Amino acid sequence: MIADVTDEADVPAVLAAEERRYQAMVDADLTTLDELCADELSYAHSSGVRDTKAEYFEKLRTGYYVYHRIQHPVERVEVVGDTAIVVGRMTADIHSGGTPKTIDNLALAVWTRTGSGWRLLAYAPTSLPS
């Protein structure tokens, strides 16, 4: 059994980390993203490609992924112990491999509590039917 140590400040802290992450993606701010993403990051894309942290960051650094606009309404946040799951949606205008795309996905983000705050451990989008 996992002990539930949820503090009243957990949900707002996770939501603030989510907000910082999405803004850093639009700003191509790899320093902030590095602070927010766990080294064990598994980052899936709506195309079905899954990247490690190093692979994803290299694609951001080289301009393979360029985010122009991201909206990320949150449906709910569940915190159990040192893990938080953010359930919501992500819509964005991006360039992927030089091709402009508009994406509209359901989104699931998994965060883990560390000594330095919440860090993104995994992200998985699910494309909506056309």
C-alpha positions in Angstrom: 0.0 0.0 0.0 1.3 3.4 -0.9 1.1 6.0 1.8 -0.8 9.1 0.7 1.3 12.1 1.7 -0.5 14.6 -0.4 -0.1 18.1 1.0 -2.5 20.9 0.1 0.3 22.6 -1.8 1.0 19.6 -4.0 -1.7 20.2 -6.7 -0.8 23.9 -7.1 2.9 23.0 -7.3 2.3 20.4 -10.0 0.1 22.8 -12.0 2.8 25.5 -11.7 5.4 23.0 -12.9 3.1 22.1 -15.9 2.7 25.8 -16.7 6.5 26.4 -16.6 7.1 23.3 -18.8 4.7 24.4 -21.5 6.0 27.9 -21.5 9.6 26.7 -21.7 8.7 24.5 -24.7 7.3 27.6 -26.5 10.3 29.6 -25.5 12.8 26.8 -26.4 14.2 27.3 -22.9 16.2 24.1 -22.5 17.6 25.3 -19.1 14.2 25.5 -17.5 13.1 22.2 -19.2 16.2 20.5 -17.9 15.3 21.6 -14.4 11.7 20.3 -14.9 12.4 17.0 -16.6 13.7 13.9 -14.9 16.7 12.3 -16.4 14.6 9.1 -16.9 12.0 11.1 -19.0 10.0 9.1 -21.5 8.4 11.6 -23.9 5.9 10.3 -26.4 4.6 12.3 -29.3 1.2 12.0 -31.1 3.1 10.6 -34.1 3.8 7.5 -32.0 7.5 8.3 -31.6 8.9 8.1 -28.1 12.0 9.9 -27.0 14.4 9.8 -24.1 15.2 13.1 -22.4 18.5 13.3 -24.5 16.7 12.5 -27.7 13.9 15.0 -27.1 16.2 17.8 -26.0 18.4 17.2 -29.1 15.3 17.6 -31.3 14.4 20.9 -29.5 18.0 22.1 -29.7 18.2 21.5 -33.5 14.8 23.0 -34.2 13.2 19.7 -35.2 10.3 20.6 -32.9 9.4 24.3 -32.7 6.4 25.1 -30.6 4.5 28.3 -31.5 1.4 28.1 -29.3 0.4 25.6 -26.7 -2.8 25.4 -24.7 -3.1 22.8 -22.0 -6.4 22.7 -20.1 -6.3 20.4 -17.1 -9.1 18.1 -16.3 -7.7 16.8 -13.0 -4.6 16.2 -11.0 -4.1 13.1 -8.8 -1.3 13.0 -6.3 -0.4 9.7 -4.6 2.7 9.7 -2.5 5.5 11.2 -4.6 3.7 10.7 -7.9 1.3 13.1 -9.6 -0.7 12.4 -12.7 -2.0 15.3 -14.7 -5.0 14.5 -17.0 -6.0 17.0 -19.6 -5.6 18.1 -23.2 -2.8 19.7 -25.3 -3.5 21.8 -28.4 -0.6 23.4 -30.2 0.7 24.9 -33.4 4.2 23.5 -34.1 6.7 22.8 -36.7 7.8 19.1 -36.7 10.6 18.3 -38.9 10.0 21.6 -40.8 6.3 20.8 -41.4 3.7 23.0 -39.8 1.2 21.1 -37.8 -1.8 21.8 -35.5 -2.2 19.1 -32.9 -5.1 18.4 -30.6 -4.5 15.6 -28.1 -5.6 14.2 -24.9 -2.6 14.3 -22.6 -1.3 12.4 -19.6 1.7 13.8 -17.7 3.4 11.9 -14.9 5.4 13.9 -12.3 7.6 12.7 -9.5 8.5 14.6 -6.3 12.2 15.1 -5.8 14.3 17.0 -3.3 14.3 19.9 -5.8 10.6 19.9 -6.6 8.4 18.2 -9.1 10.0 16.7 -12.2 8.3 15.3 -15.4 8.9 11.6 -15.6 6.6 10.7 -18.6 4.3 12.4 -21.1 1.9 10.6 -23.3 -0.5 12.2 -25.8 -3.4 10.4 -27.4 -4.6 11.9 -30.8 -8.3 12.6 -31.1 -10.2 11.1 -34.0 -10.4 13.4 -37.1 
